[in-house]
Amino acid sequence: MERYAWKATVREGMLEEYCRRHAQIWPEMTQVLNEAGIHNYTIWTVGNELFGYYECDRGADFAARVQAQSAVVDRWNQFMKDVMVMEMDPQTGAQPKLTQVFFHP
């Protein structure tokens, strides 16, 4: 199991809408996450900054490939464009992975 973390920014005045959309996440989106082996997916916010974390049963590279090939993920990203800014890695099509500097099991 690999851990994966990402960051992004919520557009000014859009945090409430960002939270509302995630409270109503599409069932087909959660299905893609499951297919990608993604579990314990959590997103935190401080001000307009977002920090996301998930665990990948089949590795982060596999999870990134499944998401990059998914029309559902493409639709979700389009749906979220007006409420957030997220840089995408051009090689993986996913959020750039943060570098881990500390872990306490």
C-alpha positions as CSV (number, residue, x, y, z in Angstrom):
1,M,0.0,0.0,0.0
2,E,1.3,3.4,-1.0
3,R,0.3,6.8,0.4
4,Y,-0.4,9.7,-2.0
5,A,-0.8,13.4,-1.1
6,W,-1.7,16.4,-3.2
7,K,-2.5,20.1,-2.8
8,A,-4.7,22.6,-4.6
9,T,-6.5,25.9,-4.0
10,V,-10.1,26.8,-3.7
11,R,-11.1,29.9,-5.6
12,E,-12.0,32.9,-3.5
13,G,-15.5,32.6,-2.0
14,M,-16.1,29.1,-3.3
15,L,-15.2,26.9,-0.3
16,E,-18.8,26.3,0.7
17,E,-19.6,25.2,-2.9
18,Y,-16.5,23.0,-3.0
19,C,-17.6,21.2,0.2
20,R,-21.2,20.9,-1.1
21,R,-20.1,19.2,-4.3
22,H,-17.9,16.7,-2.3
23,A,-20.8,16.0,0.1
24,Q,-22.8,14.9,-3.1
25,I,-19.9,13.1,-4.9
26,W,-21.2,11.1,-7.9
27,P,-21.5,7.3,-7.3
28,E,-19.6,6.7,-10.6
29,M,-16.7,8.8,-9.3
30,T,-16.4,6.7,-6.1
31,Q,-16.6,3.6,-8.3
32,V,-13.5,4.9,-10.3
33,L,-11.7,5.5,-7.0
34,N,-12.4,2.0,-5.9
35,E,-11.3,0.6,-9.3
36,A,-8.1,2.6,-8.9
37,G,-7.5,0.9,-5.5
38,I,-7.9,4.3,-3.7
39,H,-9.0,4.1,0.0
40,N,-9.1,6.4,3.0
41,Y,-9.3,9.4,0.7
42,T,-9.4,12.5,2.9
43,I,-9.3,16.2,2.0
44,W,-8.5,19.0,4.4
45,T,-8.7,22.8,4.0
46,V,-7.0,25.7,5.7
47,G,-8.2,29.0,4.3
48,N,-8.4,28.4,0.6
49,E,-5.7,25.8,0.5
50,L,-6.6,22.1,0.1
51,F,-4.6,19.1,1.1
52,G,-5.7,15.7,-0.1
53,Y,-4.4,12.2,1.0
54,Y,-5.3,8.7,0.0
55,E,-3.9,5.2,0.2
56,C,-3.4,3.2,-3.0
57,D,-3.8,-0.6,-2.7
58,R,-2.2,-1.2,-6.1
59,G,0.3,1.7,-6.0
60,A,0.2,5.4,-6.8
61,D,1.2,4.8,-10.5
62,F,-1.7,2.4,-11.0
63,A,-4.2,4.8,-9.3
64,A,-2.9,7.7,-11.5
65,R,-3.3,5.6,-14.7
66,V,-6.9,4.5,-13.9
67,Q,-7.8,8.1,-13.1
68,A,-6.1,9.5,-16.2
69,Q,-8.0,7.1,-18.4
70,S,-11.4,7.7,-16.9
71,A,-14.0,9.8,-18.7
72,V,-15.8,10.2,-15.3
73,V,-12.7,11.8,-13.7
74,D,-12.4,14.1,-16.8
75,R,-16.0,15.2,-16.2
76,W,-15.4,15.6,-12.4
77,N,-12.4,17.8,-13.1
78,Q,-14.4,19.9,-15.6
79,F,-17.2,20.2,-13.0
80,M,-14.7,21.4,-10.3
81,K,-12.8,23.9,-12.5
82,D,-15.0,26.8,-11.4
83,V,-14.4,26.3,-7.7
84,M,-10.8,25.2,-7.6
85,V,-7.4,25.6,-9.2
86,M,-5.3,22.4,-9.5
87,E,-2.1,21.9,-11.3
88,M,-2.0,18.5,-13.1
89,D,1.1,16.5,-13.9
90,P,1.3,16.3,-17.7
91,Q,2.9,12.8,-17.5
92,T,0.3,11.2,-15.3
93,G,-2.7,13.4,-15.8
94,A,-3.1,13.4,-12.0
95,Q,-2.2,15.9,-9.3
96,P,1.6,16.1,-8.7
97,K,2.5,13.9,-5.8
98,L,3.9,15.6,-2.7
99,T,7.2,14.4,-1.4
100,Q,6.9,12.7,2.0
101,V,9.5,14.0,4.6
102,F,8.2,12.2,7.7
103,F,6.1,9.2,8.7
104,H,5.3,7.8,12.1
105,P,3.5,4.4,11.9
